[in-house]
Amino acid sequence: MSTLRNLAEEHTRLRPADIDHLHRIAGDWQLLSDLSFADLLLWVPVDGDGAFLCVAQVRPTTAPTAYLDDQVGRIVGGPEVAHLEVAHRQGRIWREGDPVWYGDVPARHEAIPVRLRTTDGEAGEVIAVVGRDTNLSTARTPSQLELNYLTTADDLAQMIADGTFPPPRHPGETTSAPRVGDGLVRLDAGGKVTYASPNAQSAYRRLGYASHLVGEDLAALHRRLASDPLEGTDAANGILAALRGEAPPRREIDARGATMLTRALPLMPAGVPIGALVLVRDITEVRRRDRALITKDATIREIHHRVKNNLQTVAALLRLQARRVSMPEARVALEESVRRVASIALVHETLSMSSDEAVEFDGIVDRVASAATEVAATEATVGMRREGSFGVLPAEVATSLVMVLNELLLNAVEHGFPPAAETPVVPTGPGTPAPAAPAPGAPVAEAAGPVEPEVVLSAHRFRKMLHVSVTDNGRGLPPDFDAERSGNLGLQIVRALVTGELRGTIELRDGAKGGTEATLVVPLVRNAPEGRPAG
C-alpha cells in the first residue's frame, strides 16, 4: 500500500509543506478519533475531475468502526463526496444530512476542512478534508464521559479547520502516550478542572490526591503534589502555557513513589482560548522497569570493565614471566599467550563502554590487525588493509572471532613472508648465461617491480551470515600442508573456536594470485539450546 506522501505526490499538486502538515495530522489524530468515537479519513481533492482520494485512515479505540475495509487509496466522486466538496469549497465543518449505510452499518457523515496557516499566522486555504464517520449501530444516550469527549472533539475539529491543530511536535517526542483512555482532564479558561475521567482520577489518587478533581486549580495542584519542587513548577508552567494557547512539551510528575506523564493541549476554537485538555497516564511501572534496566546495564558494564582489568593483569604477568625465561621456545609461547589474552581484553573494554551486549567490531579488528604487524617476528614490512565492514556483532560472537582473526593475521604476517635468508637469490654477474633474446615480433615483457608484502582482511554480510577472508601475497602454503593435522597451536585454536563457539566453517587454501587465503563463514543468528525458542 502506498504511503500518504506517495499518494499525494502522485495524484495531487499539494506542496511539500502541505503534505508535511497532513503527516502531522495523521500522526496525532488518534486523539480526535477516540474523542469522537468515529473513524477519521483524510481526503485530498484529485486534480481535474472533482473526485477525492483517501490518503490516510484511523479507527477509534473507544467505539466500533464504521469501515471493516481499508479505505486508503480509494478514489471517490459524485454524490458520495458531496459533503467533502462543501467542506472543501466553503471552508466550514459540514454536519448536515441523513445517516448513510455501509452494508449493514448505519453511519453519520461529517466533513472537517484542513487548513495550513501561513507564515504570518493567517488561516490559509483548505488543502484537504477530514471525514468523521460515526458508526450509529450502537447509538444510545451518552454518558457524562461521552458528552465531555464529544465536546472536546468538536473543539479540536474546529481547530483543524482553523489550522491550529495539531500543535508543533517537540524534538524527541512520539505520539503513543498518553491516550484518551489513559486519563483525560478538561480545564476552563481559568485553569479549573471542569471534568476528569475515572482513569485520570485514579492516576492522581496514586500521586496522593484522594479528593475529586473537579473545581481544582490543576497548576497549583501539580505544585503541591510533586516531590521535587522544580518538577512541580515545570508541570504547572506547562498547564499555564496551554491555557495561553501554547503547546508545551510533556511533563512527568513524581509523588509518593508514583510517576504520572502529562500532556497539555490548548483548546482555542475559532482562535479564542477557552481552556485546555490534559491527558495523563500512570507510568509508575514503566519507570520502575527503566530504573531496573539502567541498574542492570551499569552492573554489566562494570563486570566487563573488571574482566578487562583482570585480563590485562594476566597479560602483564605472562609478559613478566616471558622476560625471565631463558628458553627461546618458552618465551615465544608466553608472548603468544599475551597477545591472545590482550585480544580478548579488547572486546571486554569495548563492552564496558557500550549500553548493550553488542560491539562495533571494526574498531576492535583494526587494533588487532595493527598489533599483528607490529609484534610479528618477520623482517619484512607488511601492509595491512581492511575491506568491507563487520558492523555490530553480539558479544559472544565478537569474543571468539577476535581470537580467530588474531591468530590468522599473525600467521599471515609471520609465515607468509619468510626472512631474507630464506628468499631465493637470482644469480647474476660474470659467467651467468645471458637471457635469450625475444623472438622477432614477440611482445616485450615489462620488468616486474617488487611486490609489496600485504595482508588483506575483508568482511561482508549475506543472508544472516558473516563472510570473512584473510588473504596475503606471500609464499603460500607448504606442499604437504594439512590444516586438520597441523601441529600449530594457533591453527588448532582457530579450528576449535570456529567449529565450536562460532558454529561456522573455515577453509585454508592457496590464493588465486599466490599467497594464502583463509575464509570463514559464521552465522550471525545464534541457534537456541534444544527445547528453547531462538531469540
N, C-alpha and C positions, 0 to 999 in steps of 0.2 A: 504494500500500500504506500502511495506517495505521501510525503510529508506536507505539512501546511505550506512551507515555503515553496516546495516544488510545484504544488497545485496552483498556488497564487501566481508564481512566475510564469507558468505555462498558459494559464487561461485569463489572466487579468493584466492590467497596466499599473498595478499598485507599485508605489515607490518602495525602496528598501526600508525607509523609516516607517511606512505604513505596515509593512509585513512584520517588522520588529514589534510594533505596538500590538498587532494581532497575536504574536507569540506571547507577549506579556499577559494578555487577557487569557489565553489558553493555559498559561502557567498558574493562574490564580483564580480561575472561575469555578473550581470545585466548591469554593466557599459560597458563591452565589447559587449554584445548583442545589446544594444541601439546604440553604435557607429557603429556596423557592419550592422545594420538593418537586423539582421539574428537571427534565432533560434540557440541556443547552446545546444548540447547534450554531456554529459560526458560518454565516453565509456571506459570500462575496459576489458582486454582480459580474456576470460574464460579458465580455465585450460584444456589443453589437446586436444581441438578439433578445434582450430583456430577461434572460434567464439568470438563475443564481446557482452557485456551486458551493456545496458544503465542504469546508476545509478542515473542520475540527468538530468533535462531539464529546460531551461529558454526561454521564448518568449520575443521578443523585444516589447518595448512600442512605438517605433518610426516607425514601419513598420508592415505589415500584417505577420502573422505567416505562416510557411511552413507546419506545422503539426496541424491539428484540433484535433487529438487524442493524448493522453498522451503516451509517448514512454518509460517512466521509467519502468524497469522490463523486457523490451523486449530483447531477445537474438537473434542475427542475425549472420549468417555465409555465406560463399560462396562469389560469385561475388559482392553481395550487400555491403560487407565491405572491398573490395579490397583497397579503398583509406585509410581506417583506418589501414589496415595491413601495407601499405607502410610507413605511418607516424610513426607507432609504431616500425617497424623493422629498418627503415633508420634514424629515429630521426629528420626528417625535415618536414616542412609545405608542405602539398600536395595541389596544386591548379589546377592540370591538369584535363582533362576530359570534356565531354559534359554535358549539363544540363540533369537532370533526372526528372521524373514525379512522383508525389504522387497524384494519382487520376487525377484530372483536374488541379493540381497546378504544374507548372514547377519550378524547384529549382536548385541552383548551390551548389555542394558539395565542402567543404574544410575540411582538417583534420590537427589539430594542436597537436603535441606531447606534453605531460605534463611531465616535469622533476621536481624532488625534489633535490635541491642542497645538497651536503654533508656537514658535519660539518666544513670541511676546506674551504668551499666556491666553490668547484668544481662542475661542472654540473654532476648530477647523471644520472642514467639510466631512460629510459622512463617507467613510471608506468601507464599511461592512455593516452587517445586521446580525444581532444575536437573536435567534429564535428560542423562546422559552416555552416549552410544550409540556403541559402537566397531564399526567395520567389521572383521569376522573373516575376510574373504576372503583376506587376505594374512598370516594368523597363522603365526608361526614362533617359534623360540626367541629370546627378546630378548637384545640385546647389553648390555654394561655401561652404555652411554649410555642405552639404553631403560629399563633397570631403575632407574637413578637418576632419569630423567624421571618414571616411573610412581610411584616412592616419593614424590617431591616433589609430584606431582599429588594423591596421596592426602592428604598433609598439608594442602595448600591446600583440598581438598574438605572436610576436617573443619573447617577454619577458616571456610568458608562456612556450614557447619551451626552453628558456634558464634557466627556473627555478627561475626567479626574480620577477614574478608577480603571485599572489598578494603579496603586502608587508605585513609584520607582523602587526597585529591589535593591537592598543593601548588599555590598560585596560579601560573598561567602554564605549568604542565606539561601535556604531552599524553601519550597512551598509545602512541605509534607506535614508540618505540625506548627502550632496546634490547629485542629479542625473544629468544625461546628459541634460535633458530637462530644468533643473533649470537655467543653465548657464555654458558655457564652454569657457575657455581661454587657448590658446596654446602659450607656450613660446619657444624661441630658446635657444641655449646653453648659451647665454649671459644674459638671463632673460628678453629680449624684447618681447613684445606681437606680435605674427605673425597672430593670428586670435582670435576674440571674437564673440561669438554668440549674436544674438539680445537680448536674455534674460540676458546674462551676462552684456551687455552694459547698459541695463535698471537697473540692480542691482547696478552698480557703479554710475549711474546717481542719484539714490536715496541717495547715500552717499555724493553727491555734486560734482561729476566729470562729467561735461557735454560734454567734448570732446571725440573724438574717441580713443579707447584704443590701436589700432594698432601702434606699434612703441614705446610705453611707457615702461619704466622700472618698472615692476609691484611691485617689492620690495620697490623701492623708493616711488612709488605712495601710497602704504599702509602706509608708514611712514607719508606722508603728510596728508592723509585723516583722519586717526584715531583721535578721540577726545582725547583719552588717549595715551600719548607718549609711555608708556610701552606696551600697547596693540598693537600699530602700529609697535613697534620694534619686538614683538613676531611674528606678522603676516609676517613681512618682513623676519625674520630669517627662518620662515617656507618655504618661497619661495626659499631662498638661499640653504636651506638644500635639497630640492627636486632637485635643479639644480646640487647638488653634488652627486646625486644618492641615497639620504636617503628618508625615508618616514615619514615626521613629523606628529604630531597629528593635528587634525582640529583646526582651529582658528576662532574667531569671531572678527569682526571689527564694532565698533560703531562710527557713524559720523552723525551729524545734525539730531539726533533723529531716525536714521535708523540703523538697525543691519543686517550684512551680515555674513553668515557662509561660510568658505572657506576650501577646501581640496586640497592639493597639492600632486601630484604623479610624481615621476621621470619617464622620458622616456629614456630608455637606451637599445634599441635593440642590440643584439649581444654584450652586455657589454659596449657599447660606449654611454656615456651621450650626448644626442642631445637636451635636453631641459626638459620641464616639462608640465604637464597637470594640470590645476587649475579648479576645479569645484566650483561654487559659488551658493548661494541661499539666497534670501532675506527672512529673518526670523523676520522682524520687528514686524509683528502682533503676531507671536508666543511668542516673548519675552514680548510684552505688556501684553498678557494674563497671562504669567508666573508671571509677577510682580503683576498683579491684584490678582492672586490666592495667592501669598505669603502674600500680604497685608490682604486679606480676612482671611487666616489661622491665621495670627498673631492676628487679631481682635477677631476671635472666641476663640482662646486660652486665650486672655486677659479677655473676657467675662466669660469663665469658671473659671478663676482664681478669678475674683471678686465675682462670685456666691459662690465659695468655701469659700472665706473670710467672706461673709455675712452670710452663713450658720453656720460657726464656731462662729461668733459673736452671732447669735441667740442661739446656743447651750450653749455658755458661759452665756448668760443672763438667760436662763432657769435653768442652774446649780446654779447660784447665788440665783435665786428665790427659788429653792428647799431647799437650806440651811436655808432660812429664814422662811420656812413653818413649823408649828408645828404639823400639822395633818399627820400621817404616810401615809395614803392613798394618800393624795395630793403629798407628797414628792415622793412616788413611781411613780405616774403618770408623774410627771415632769421629773424624771430621765429616764423613758422610752422614753419620748419625746426627751430628749437629745441624747439618743442612736440612735433614728430614724433619727434625723437631721444629726448626725455625719456620719451615713452610707451613706446618700445621698452626703454629702460633699466629701467623699472618691472618688466617681465617678467623680465629677467635678474636684477634684485635679488631677486625672489621665488624664482627658480630657485636662486639662490646659497644660499638658506636652506632649500631643500627636499631631501629624500633621494632623489627620483626626478625624471624628466623630465616632470613634470606640475605644474600650478599651480592653486591655488584662485583662480578668476578674479574672483569677486565683489569681493574687496578691491581688486584692480587696477582694475577698471572704475569702482568708486566714486571712487577717487582721480583717475582721468582725468576723470570727469564733474564733480567738484568743481573741478578746474583749469580746465575749459572755461568754467564760469560766472564764474570769477574773472578770466580773461585775455581773454575775448571782447570785441571792440570794439563794444559796444552800450550805450546809455544806460539800457535797461530792466533791472530786477532780475528775473532769470529763475530760477524754481524748477526744481530737478532732482529727479526721483523715479525709483527703480528698482522694477520689479515682477518677481517670479519670481527664479530663480537660474540662473546659468551653470554652477555646480558646478565640478568639477575638469576642466581641459582639458589636452590634450597641449601640450608647449612649441611645436611647430611650428604649431599652431592658434592658441594664445594670442598669439604674437608678431605674426602678421598681423592677427588680429582686433582687437587693441588699437589698431593704427594705423587700421583701418577705423572703429572706433567713435569714436576721437578726432576724425577728420575729420567724421563725421556729426553728432556732438554740437556741434562748433564751428560747422558750417554752420547747424544748427538754431537756435543761440543768436544768431549774427551776422546771418543773412539772414532768419530767421523773424520777427524783431521789429525793425522799422525804427526809426531815430532819430525823436525827437519832431517834427522838421521835416518828415518825410515823412508823418506821420499826418494823414488828412483831418480838417479842422475843421468842425464843425456850426455854421452861422451862427445867431446869437442877437441879441437886442437890438431897438431900435426899427426899425420897417419890416419886420421879419420876419413873414411870414404866420403867423397862429395855426394850430395844428393843428386839423384837422377834428374836430368833436365826434363821439363814437361814436354809432352808430345805436341807437335805443331797444331795449333788451333784449339788446344785444350784450355779451359778456364784456369786462370792463375789463382790459387787459393790465397786469401789474405792471411797474414800471420796472426794466429790467435793469441790474444793477450792473456795474462794470468787471471784465473777465475778467483774472485774474492770469496773466501770462506763465508758461508751464510747458513743460518738456520731459520726456517720459516714456520711459524705456528699459525695455523688457520682454524677457524671455527665458524659453523653456521648451524641454524636450527631448521629442521624439516620434519613436519608431521610428528611433533612432540618428541623428537629425537635430537640429541646434540651430536653433531659430527665434528670430530677434531682430528687434525693431522699435524704431525711434526716431521718436517722434511729438511734434510741437509744436502749439500752438494759435495759431500766428502767422498771417502774411498769406498763406501758401500759395505755390505755385509760380507763376512768371510764365506768362502765357497761351501763349507760344510756346516754353516750355521743352522741350528735348530732351536727355535725360541722355547719350545716346551722342555727341552733337555739342557738348556743353558744353565751353567752354574753361577751366573752373575746374580748376586743378591738383589741388585736394583731391578732387574727384569723379573725376578721371582715376586718381588713386592708388587710390581706393576700388574702382572697377570693375576695375582691373588686379589688385588683391590678391584680391578676392572670386572672380573668374572664374578666376584663375591659381593663386595659392598655396592658397587655401581650397577651390577647386573647387566653389564654390557659386553661388548666384544672388542678384541684388539688384534691387529694384524701387522707384522713386521715384514717388509719386503724391500727389494732394491727399487730405487726411484726410476721413473721413466727416462729421466735425463741424467742418470748417475746418482750416486749418493744413496741414502737410505730414507725410507718413508715409513712412519708408524701411524696407523689410522685407528681411531677409536669411534665407536658408536655407543652412546649412553642414553637410556630412556630418561626423560625428564618427569614422567608421571610414575610415581613410586607405586609398586604393587602392594596392596594391603595384605597383612597376615591372613591366613586361612580363617574363614568364619567372620571376618570383619569387613565392612564396606570400605572401598577406597575413598579417600577424602583429601 
